[in-house]
């Protein structure tokens, strides 16, 4: 295929080529009803690593796995009654469910960031569904942009952001929703809203017939979308640039916020600065000191 022109209309032939690329360990961008995703075979750790490299994404931030139907989802995770209720109400659609993963699910550890839970969803977009059916594999797919940037809602946005990095960019037109999926954890005794998104909170509560709590701001990272925008590679305001320019990244890991002085490697825990970078705000300095004292 022509690597110089990765954007192709999402015809049946192109979808078949994209499925072949996934089978060969490549990464492919494709539309969903929420935003464009950057996908890889979720069982192939080397392929999944290409997603993290392309996005410059911290490896402690897990990915969502897309599947074609409920039966496929149940081969990967253990659903309780609440999960089945939400799946019946919103799948296919822009809702991601986090549930305990099955020991024999075959999903690469990098997808889950080493957690014992897995985020899954059934997309509603016809191109995404056709790709899942043709590829015959679960597809790990965050948004097709570099971490901290605005999520793409058109194929041209993906091309402008990632260039020739994906083997293909399937053009399925503008995304209908333009907003990431809502994420709900069903891993505990009660559902917890981890990320607000395309499915409103009140609709989730109506489906379950009871209120749903939101995760605390300092809760451990359990799904995509829990990292604050402050941790973007390129700060978006003058105050953020003044605060964080001396460090390359600001991360939130688990219950501890801190500054890291370099990109994380394959390790889940980034390096912690020996002292607060010059000109960092008192708050950032406090985060750094706290992390240094609490880190293993």
C-alpha positions as CSV (number, residue, x, y, z in Angstrom):
1,X,0.0,0.0,0.0
2,X,1.1,3.6,-0.6
3,X,2.6,4.9,2.6
4,X,2.7,8.4,1.1
5,X,-1.1,8.6,1.0
6,X,-2.4,6.8,4.1
7,X,-5.9,8.4,3.9
8,X,-8.3,6.2,1.9
9,X,-12.1,6.1,1.6
10,X,-13.5,3.4,3.9
11,X,-14.6,1.1,1.1
12,X,-15.0,-2.7,1.5
13,X,-11.6,-3.2,-0.2
14,X,-9.9,-0.6,2.1
15,X,-11.4,-2.1,5.2
16,X,-10.1,-5.5,4.1
17,X,-6.6,-4.0,3.6
18,X,-6.8,-2.4,7.0
19,X,-7.7,-5.7,8.6
20,X,-4.7,-7.2,6.9
21,X,-2.5,-4.4,8.3
22,X,-3.8,-5.1,11.8
23,X,-3.1,-8.8,11.4
24,X,0.5,-7.9,10.3
25,X,1.1,-5.9,13.5
26,X,0.5,-2.5,12.0
27,X,-1.6,0.4,13.4
28,X,-4.6,1.8,11.6
29,X,-6.7,4.8,12.2
30,X,-10.5,4.5,11.7
31,X,-13.7,6.4,12.5
32,X,-16.0,5.7,15.4
33,X,-19.2,7.6,16.3
34,X,-17.2,9.5,19.0
35,X,-13.7,10.3,17.5
36,X,-11.2,8.7,15.2
37,X,-9.3,5.9,16.9
38,X,-5.7,4.6,16.4
39,X,-6.0,0.8,16.5
40,X,-3.9,-2.3,16.9
41,X,-4.6,-5.9,17.6
42,X,-5.1,-5.8,21.4
43,X,-3.4,-9.3,21.7
44,X,-0.2,-8.1,20.0
45,X,2.0,-6.3,22.5
46,X,4.5,-5.1,19.9
47,X,1.7,-3.6,17.8
48,X,0.1,-2.0,20.9
49,X,3.5,-0.4,21.7
50,X,3.4,1.4,18.4
51,X,0.2,3.2,19.5
52,X,2.0,4.4,22.6
53,X,5.0,5.5,20.6
54,X,2.8,7.3,18.0
55,X,0.8,9.1,20.6
56,X,3.7,9.8,23.0
57,X,1.4,8.3,25.5
58,X,2.4,7.4,29.1
59,X,2.4,3.6,29.5
60,X,0.5,3.8,32.8
61,X,-2.5,5.1,30.9
62,X,-4.6,2.0,29.8
63,X,-6.4,1.7,26.5
64,X,-10.0,0.9,25.5
65,X,-10.5,-2.4,23.6
66,X,-13.2,-2.4,20.9
67,X,-15.1,-5.6,20.1
68,X,-17.9,-6.4,17.6
69,X,-20.5,-7.8,20.0
70,X,-21.5,-8.6,23.5
71,X,-20.4,-12.2,23.2
72,X,-16.9,-11.1,22.2
73,X,-16.8,-8.7,25.2
74,X,-17.7,-11.5,27.6
75,X,-14.7,-13.5,26.4
76,X,-12.5,-10.7,27.7
77,X,-14.1,-9.5,31.0
78,X,-16.5,-10.7,33.7
79,X,-19.7,-8.7,33.6
80,X,-22.1,-8.3,36.6
81,X,-25.8,-7.5,36.3
82,X,-25.2,-3.7,36.2
83,X,-22.7,-4.1,33.3
84,X,-25.3,-6.2,31.4
85,X,-27.9,-3.6,32.0
86,X,-25.7,-0.8,30.7
87,X,-24.6,-2.9,27.7
88,X,-28.2,-3.6,26.8
89,X,-29.1,0.1,27.0
90,X,-26.1,1.7,25.2
91,X,-24.3,-0.9,23.1
92,X,-23.4,-0.5,20.3
93,X,-22.6,3.1,21.2
94,X,-20.4,5.6,23.0
95,X,-20.1,3.9,26.4
96,X,-17.0,2.1,27.7
97,X,-17.3,-0.4,30.5
98,X,-14.5,-1.3,32.8
99,X,-14.7,-4.7,34.3
100,X,-12.4,-7.5,35.8
101,X,-10.5,-9.1,32.9
102,X,-10.5,-12.8,32.4
103,X,-7.2,-14.5,33.1
104,X,-7.3,-16.2,29.7
105,X,-8.4,-13.2,27.7
106,X,-5.2,-13.0,25.7
107,X,-5.0,-9.2,25.9
108,X,-1.5,-7.7,26.0
109,X,-0.5,-6.4,29.4
110,X,0.4,-3.1,27.9
111,X,-3.3,-2.5,27.0
112,X,-4.3,-2.6,30.7
113,X,-1.2,-0.9,32.1
114,X,-0.8,-4.0,34.3
115,X,-4.2,-3.6,35.9
116,X,-6.6,-6.5,36.5
117,X,-9.4,-4.7,34.8
118,X,-10.1,-4.0,31.1
119,X,-12.0,-1.2,29.4
120,X,-14.2,-2.5,26.6
121,X,-16.9,-1.1,24.2
122,X,-18.9,-1.9,21.1
123,X,-18.7,1.0,18.7
124,X,-21.7,2.0,16.7
125,X,-20.0,3.4,13.6
126,X,-20.5,1.1,10.6
127,X,-16.8,1.4,9.5
128,X,-15.6,0.5,13.0
129,X,-18.0,-2.5,13.1
130,X,-17.0,-3.6,9.6
131,X,-13.3,-3.4,10.5
132,X,-13.8,-5.4,13.8
133,X,-15.8,-8.1,11.9
134,X,-13.2,-8.3,9.1
135,X,-10.1,-8.2,11.4
136,X,-11.5,-10.9,13.7
137,X,-9.6,-9.5,16.7
138,X,-10.2,-7.1,19.6
139,X,-8.8,-3.7,18.6
140,X,-7.2,-1.5,21.2
141,X,-7.8,2.0,20.1
142,X,-7.3,5.4,21.9
143,X,-8.0,8.6,20.0
144,X,-5.8,9.1,16.9
145,X,-3.9,12.1,18.1
146,X,-0.8,12.8,20.2
147,X,-1.5,12.7,23.9
148,X,-2.9,16.0,25.3
149,X,-4.0,17.3,21.9
150,X,-7.6,17.7,20.7
151,X,-9.2,14.4,19.6
152,X,-9.7,14.1,15.8
153,X,-13.2,14.0,14.3
154,X,-12.1,13.8,10.6
155,X,-9.6,11.7,8.7
156,X,-7.8,14.9,7.7
157,X,-7.2,15.7,11.4
158,X,-5.5,12.4,11.9
159,X,-3.3,12.9,8.9
160,X,-2.3,16.4,10.0
161,X,-1.5,15.0,13.5
162,X,0.2,11.7,12.8
163,X,1.2,11.9,9.1
164,X,2.4,8.6,7.8
165,X,2.6,6.8,11.1
166,X,-0.5,4.7,10.7
167,X,-0.4,2.1,7.9
168,X,-3.8,3.4,6.8
169,X,-6.3,6.1,7.8
170,X,-9.8,4.9,6.9
171,X,-11.9,8.0,5.9
172,X,-15.5,7.4,7.1
173,X,-16.4,11.1,7.2
174,X,-16.9,13.3,10.2
175,X,-17.7,11.7,13.5
176,X,-21.3,12.1,14.6
177,X,-20.6,12.7,18.2
178,X,-17.2,14.4,18.3
179,X,-16.8,13.6,22.0
180,X,-15.1,10.6,23.6
181,X,-17.1,7.8,25.1
182,X,-18.3,7.9,28.7
183,X,-16.5,5.4,30.9
184,X,-18.1,3.6,33.8
185,X,-16.3,1.1,36.1
186,X,-18.2,-2.0,37.1
187,X,-15.2,-3.5,38.9
188,X,-16.4,-2.8,42.4
189,X,-19.6,-3.3,44.4
190,X,-21.2,-0.1,42.9
191,X,-20.8,1.5,39.4
192,X,-18.4,4.5,39.3
193,X,-18.3,7.1,36.6
194,X,-14.6,7.4,35.5
195,X,-15.0,9.8,32.6
196,X,-17.8,12.1,31.4
197,X,-18.5,11.7,27.6
198,X,-21.0,11.2,24.9
199,X,-23.5,9.3,27.1
200,X,-24.8,11.8,29.8
201,X,-24.6,10.8,33.4
202,X,-28.4,11.1,33.9
203,X,-29.0,8.5,31.2
204,X,-26.7,6.0,32.9
205,X,-28.4,6.7,36.2
206,X,-31.8,6.2,34.5
207,X,-30.8,2.9,33.1
208,X,-29.5,1.7,36.5
209,X,-32.4,3.3,38.4
210,X,-30.1,4.8,40.9
211,X,-27.4,7.5,41.3
212,X,-23.9,6.8,40.1
213,X,-20.9,8.2,41.9
214,X,-18.0,9.9,40.1
215,X,-14.4,8.9,40.7
216,X,-12.4,11.2,43.0
217,X,-9.9,13.5,41.2
218,X,-7.0,11.7,42.9
219,X,-8.4,8.2,42.3
220,X,-5.9,5.7,40.8
221,X,-5.9,5.6,37.0
222,X,-8.3,2.8,36.0
223,X,-9.2,3.9,32.4
224,X,-8.3,6.2,29.6
225,X,-9.4,9.8,30.0
226,X,-8.5,10.2,33.7
227,X,-5.4,12.2,33.1
228,X,-6.0,15.9,33.4
229,X,-5.4,18.2,30.4
230,X,-2.6,19.8,32.5
231,X,-0.5,16.8,31.7
232,X,-0.4,17.6,28.0
233,X,3.0,17.7,26.3
234,X,2.3,21.3,25.1
235,X,0.7,23.4,27.8
236,X,-2.2,25.4,26.4
237,X,-2.1,28.6,28.6
238,X,0.6,31.1,29.5
239,X,0.3,30.2,33.2
240,X,0.8,26.5,32.4
241,X,3.8,27.3,30.3
242,X,5.3,29.4,33.1
243,X,4.7,26.7,35.6
244,X,5.7,23.6,33.7
245,X,8.2,24.6,30.9
246,X,11.2,23.4,33.0
247,X,9.9,19.9,33.0
248,X,8.9,17.9,29.9
249,X,5.8,16.3,31.4
250,X,3.5,16.6,34.3
251,X,1.9,13.3,35.2
252,X,-0.7,11.9,37.6
253,X,0.1,8.4,38.7
254,X,-2.2,6.5,41.0
255,X,-3.0,8.8,44.0
256,X,0.2,10.8,43.6
257,X,0.7,13.9,41.4
258,X,4.2,14.8,40.5
259,X,6.5,16.3,37.9
260,X,8.6,14.0,35.7
261,X,11.7,15.3,34.0
262,X,11.6,13.0,31.0
263,X,9.4,10.7,29.0
264,X,8.5,7.5,30.8
265,X,10.2,4.4,29.4
266,X,8.6,1.0,29.4
267,X,8.3,1.3,33.2
268,X,4.9,2.2,34.6
269,X,6.5,4.7,37.0
270,X,8.2,7.8,35.4
271,X,11.4,9.2,36.8
272,X,10.8,11.8,39.6
273,X,12.8,15.0,39.6
274,X,15.3,15.3,42.4
275,X,14.1,18.8,43.2
276,X,11.3,21.1,41.9
277,X,12.2,22.6,38.5
278,X,13.1,26.3,38.6
279,X,10.2,28.6,38.3
280,X,7.6,25.9,39.1
281,X,4.7,27.1,41.1
282,X,4.5,26.2,44.8
283,X,1.8,23.8,44.1
284,X,3.9,21.9,41.5
285,X,6.8,21.9,44.0
286,X,4.5,20.4,46.6
287,X,3.5,17.6,44.2
288,X,7.1,16.9,43.4
289,X,8.1,16.7,47.1
290,X,5.1,14.5,47.9
291,X,5.9,12.1,45.0
292,X,9.6,11.9,46.0
293,X,8.6,10.9,49.5
294,X,5.9,8.4,48.5
295,X,7.5,6.8,45.5
296,X,9.0,3.3,45.8
